[in-house]
Amino acid sequence: MKRVREWEEAPAEPFEHSYTGIGGHAESQDVLTSYSDQHSDRNRKRRKGKGRARQQPQDGITNYHSVDEVPPRLKKYWDQRYELFSKYDEDVWMTENSWFEVTPESAAIAMANRLLSSFSEPTVVLDAFAGVGGNSIQFAMHPMCKHVYAIEIDPIAVECAKHNAQVYGVAHKITFTNMDTFEFFNSGKINGEDVHIDAIFMSPPWGGPQYSSHDVFDLERLKPYPFSKIYNEASKITSNLAFFLPRTSDLNQLADYAMPGERITAVHYCLGYRSKGLCSYHGILGTDHSYHVDDPDIALREDRQTL
Ligand SMILES: C[S@@+](CC[C@H](N)C(=O)[O-])C[C@H]1O[C@@H](n2cnc3c(N)ncnc32)[C@H](O)[C@@H]1O
């Protein structure tokens, strides 16, 4: 089945392009989707930190206010600051690495919509490589999200993520933990407590820009953790997994992970017609559940995807 939207009407908006495989056999499906989401303030007037006193960030945290403050190697990302966080001017904090690692906000919204539409009950999500909170915040903002556990190994990134969740008003829905996510996969415990997780979202490190030089990216080259390690360890917690991966990731390799009858869906997330990466959805996340949602707010968003 092919569903194609007239996305030319909104060229600056992101769109999805997905492929689906069932039990390792290829079935192709194209979905072009444009988003104009109520959560995105990108087209609204920028507000300059109104109503909140600015906190002084610790060393290692950037909150540049003008391009003159930005080091040369990050200058090309400065123009994208509102694509990364629409509330950038409201005192968003970032680490230097997060300028090129954070999931752009519109993609994070689309990922949250897709993942949470797989559930009919309020859902607990683990963001296993949470960075400065780009994905955790958008999961927490979604009405179907009950709670987010955000695990991050870099303590400075955790401080940024906590602060950014306050900027977006969702800190109360997120538990931030500074730990190695593989410890959680093996113990099932956060802060010594057993936690129930419905789905795990993972945006692991890709190992630097070398990935883009491969026509087809071998998922075992993800650094420092090959895909098989992350998949096998995360599967100890749940089979409902989502991975944000390089855009040239080997789809045949991904299809090999499908259990009999399981559908894996890979969705490209694009900005300005260019894919920023693809997300593979496994377990019940691999099936398109767009139309079972009763919540009028979510139903409206899903309708927009399929006009
Ligand atoms: C691509 S970034 C995630 C970006 C995040 N989605 C966002 O929007 O801010 C990957 C993150 O994984 C973290 N990380 C790497 N190894 C980890 C581990 N073993 N446990 C937890 N976090 C880890 C890195 O410090 C980095 O912040």
The ligand as an ORCA input file, in Angstrom:
! r2SCAN-3c Opt
* xyz 0 1
  C      22.933     10.794     20.282
  S      23.062     11.272     21.941
  C      21.361     11.303     22.441
  C      20.680     12.601     22.123
  C      19.304     12.719     22.730
  N      18.340     11.897     22.013
  C      18.822     14.163     22.713
  O      17.913     14.495     21.947
  O      19.412     14.973     23.457
  C      23.643      9.824     22.742
  C      23.833      9.978     24.217
  O      24.106      8.702     24.806
  C      24.918      8.912     25.923
  N      25.510      7.622     26.317
  C      26.558      6.981     25.736
  N      26.778      5.800     26.348
  C      25.832      5.675     27.317
  C      25.514      4.661     28.264
  N      26.228      3.522     28.341
  N      24.477      4.860     29.099
  C      23.743      6.006     29.031
  N      23.994      6.998     28.156
  C      25.017      6.829     27.287
  C      25.898      9.970     25.459
  O      26.507     10.628     26.548
  C      25.000     10.872     24.617
  O      24.496     11.942     25.399
*
